[in-house]
């Protein structure tokens, strides 16, 4: 499965701080729970990648 492979899967995504000072991205789909914890600097890098991807997607959609 690649980034351009479409799937008909519903998932719940939650993002927030933990009590340990980490940023957690929590994904739940089909009974599978995936908690991913990141240092704040790592989370900022991920946010920058998401923003960059959103900008690129906007250009392709226009």
BASEMI-163900 format. One record per residue (C-alpha): residue number from 1; chain; y negated, x negated, z negated. Coordinates in nm, 4 decimals, decimal comma, always signed. Layout:
# BASEMI-163900
   num   cadena          v          u          w
   NUM        A          Y          X          Z
...
//
This chain:
# BASEMI-163900
   num   cadena          v          u          w
     1        A    +0,0000    +0,0000    +0,0000
     2        A    -0,3379    -0,1374    +0,0955
     3        A    -0,6976    -0,0473    +0,0308
     4        A    -0,7046    +0,1760    +0,3402
     5        A    -0,3767    +0,3569    +0,2704
     6        A    -0,4494    +0,7144    +0,1652
     7        A    -0,2432    +0,8740    -0,1112
     8        A    -0,2439    +1,2257    -0,2480
     9        A    -0,2322    +1,1285    -0,6157
    10        A    -0,4554    +1,2730    -0,8837
    11        A    -0,5732    +1,0323    -1,1526
    12        A    -0,7995    +1,0386    -1,4546
    13        A    -1,0384    +0,7454    -1,4940
    14        A    -1,2270    +0,6680    -1,8136
    15        A    -1,4556    +0,3722    -1,8822
    16        A    -1,6080    +0,2807    -2,2146
    17        A    -1,6509    +0,0235    -2,4908
    18        A    -1,3760    -0,0472    -2,7418
    19        A    -1,4233    -0,1105    -3,1117
    20        A    -1,3278    -0,4737    -3,0401
    21        A    -1,6302    -0,5380    -2,8156
    22        A    -1,4371    -0,5081    -2,4905
    23        A    -1,4908    -0,2742    -2,1967
    24        A    -1,1863    -0,0601    -2,1248
    25        A    -1,1010    +0,0941    -1,7903
    26        A    -0,8326    +0,3522    -1,8585
    27        A    -0,6350    +0,5100    -1,5738
    28        A    -0,3842    +0,7906    -1,6191
    29        A    -0,1777    +0,9286    -1,3312
    30        A    +0,1620    +1,0950    -1,3046
    31        A    +0,2363    +1,0304    -1,6732
    32        A    +0,1531    +0,6604    -1,6470
    33        A    -0,1266    +0,5241    -1,8662
    34        A    -0,2946    +0,1945    -1,7754
    35        A    -0,5510    +0,0570    -2,0210
    36        A    -0,7317    -0,2511    -1,8913
    37        A    -0,9641    -0,4411    -2,1256
    38        A    -1,2346    -0,6782    -2,0033
    39        A    -1,4900    -0,9049    -2,1625
    40        A    -1,8445    -0,7733    -2,1034
    41        A    -1,9145    -1,0469    -1,8436
    42        A    -1,5975    -0,9552    -1,6531
    43        A    -1,6979    -0,5887    -1,6648
    44        A    -2,0385    -0,6746    -1,5164
    45        A    -1,8664    -0,8607    -1,2312
    46        A    -1,6479    -0,5564    -1,1644
    47        A    -1,9561    -0,3317    -1,1673
    48        A    -2,1256    -0,5610    -0,9145
    49        A    -1,8181    -0,5458    -0,6897
    50        A    -1,8173    -0,1660    -0,7092
    51        A    -2,1881    -0,1513    -0,6207
    52        A    -2,1335    -0,3882    -0,3283
    53        A    -1,8406    -0,1800    -0,2019
    54        A    -2,0485    +0,1386    -0,2325
    55        A    -2,3266    -0,0154    -0,0239
    56        A    -2,0792    -0,1298    +0,2409
    57        A    -1,9177    +0,2146    +0,2483
    58        A    -2,2576    +0,3800    +0,2958
    59        A    -2,3262    +0,1567    +0,5963
    60        A    -1,9905    +0,2440    +0,7541
    61        A    -2,0397    +0,6158    +0,6905
    62        A    -2,3793    +0,6314    +0,8609
//
